[in-house]
Every structure is written in C-alpha cells, then in structure tokens.
Amino acid sequence: GNSVTQMEGPVTLSEEAFLTINCTYTATGYPSLFWYVQYPGEGLQLLLKATKADDKGSNKGFEATYRKETTSFHLEKGSVQVSDSAVYFCALRRASQGNLIFGKGTKLSVKP
Amino acid sequence: KAGVTQTPRYLIKTRGQQVTLSCSPISGHRSVSWYQQTPGQGLQFLFEYFSETQRNKGNFPGRFSGRQFSNSRSEMNVSTLELGDSALYLCASSPEGTVNSRQETQYFGPGTRLLVL
C-alpha cells in the first residue's frame, strides 16, 4: 500500500545549523508530495510541495526535491532559526484516493 | 480569503455522549476532508466529501460519520464517545473539481481538540 516514512525525532539543532529531515515514500503512479508544519496548538500549514519528478518545492528557506528514482522528498534548510521549532510532516496524495497519507512527524527544536 | 475555520476549538465530553464538529472551507473550495490526530496513531484520514457526497472513507468505525452541505460546509459526528476518541480533529479543504485535481494542496483549519472523560 501507500505509505510515508520519515526520520524519527526529536531533532535538536543550534541556531544557524543545517537541517535535513529525511522522507521516503511508497506509492504507485506519481503522487504529489508535501511538507506540512505544525506549531504548538495549531493546525497544519503547507510548507512546500512538488507535483512531479525532479520538481523542487521551496518556501521560507526550506527546500525539497521530488526524487522518483529514490522515492524520496527530503526537507532541507541551510540555516535554521529558533522560530523554525515545530513538528514537520511529510505527506503524499494520489489522485485515485484523494486523501493525504502522512509520515509520523519529526519534532524539531532549535536552540539559540 | 479567509482560511478554513473549525468550531468549536475545544470540547470536553463524557463517554457515551455524542459530538458534532463543524468546518467551513475556504471560499470556492468544494472538497472537504477530515483527519484525526493522536500522539499514538499520528494523522489518520477519516473521510472526504465533494459536492455533498462522501467520496472516500478511512478505516474508522461507523460511530464516525459526516456530511457536507450545499455551501460546502461540513460536519462530522461521533456517537457513543470512547476515551480513545480524544484527539485533535482537523478539517482540510481543497479547490478541486476534477479527478486529476485531487492531488492538489489541502489547506487545514486550526482543529477541534476533543477530550473525552
């Protein structure tokens, strides 16, 4: 079946450190891929997305590239800030089903 | 445009009661989906509505039901509440109108936090 696997957290980094959160997926066809972010006490916010192979999504300094050959969509940021502390979810969505399938989430804490 | 709104934001119920949660999608969005978020199970899909019809359903018992109105607003109902139903319930809307557009972005509301005692 379809699934998303992302690295377990929590991840703790110092401010200005480089961030990578790994995400791999299993799905037939060509799903759309998403990263959502959830701040404490809030719903999910779309961070970035990619809809086809080799697409790069980017937003607020975060980037992720849709790699069909490795079925991956790793999230990266060159220099994290304290305000990036949140839980990050990788997700896929296939047209035939319509619902999002989420990874378990990775909690990021950035220390000043 | 206003975002997805959900009411109420917080709710406390006791076992055996029923509850109704409401969701208003972004204006012009026709698809509404519901998800349950718990620390143990993560984010799980409940159901999806499009043009007042349930289009897809997750693996939840029949105590969980929903509906969509002609203005795309949606409600979900949980009957005979159990302790394990305590969760954050998230509603998401997307604009799609065609089968292929079901891969579009879903935009989430702030959620309704339900506590069952």
Interface residues (C-beta under 8 A of the other chain):
Chain A: P31 S32 F34 Y36 E42 G43 L44 Q45 L46 K49 T51 F89 R93 R94 A95 S96 Q97 G98 N99 L100 I101 F102 G103 K104 G105
Chain B: V4 Q6 S31 S33 Y35 G42 L43 F45 E48 R55 N56 G58 L90 A92 V99 N100 S101 R102 Q103 E104 T105 Q106 Y107 F108 G109 P110 G111
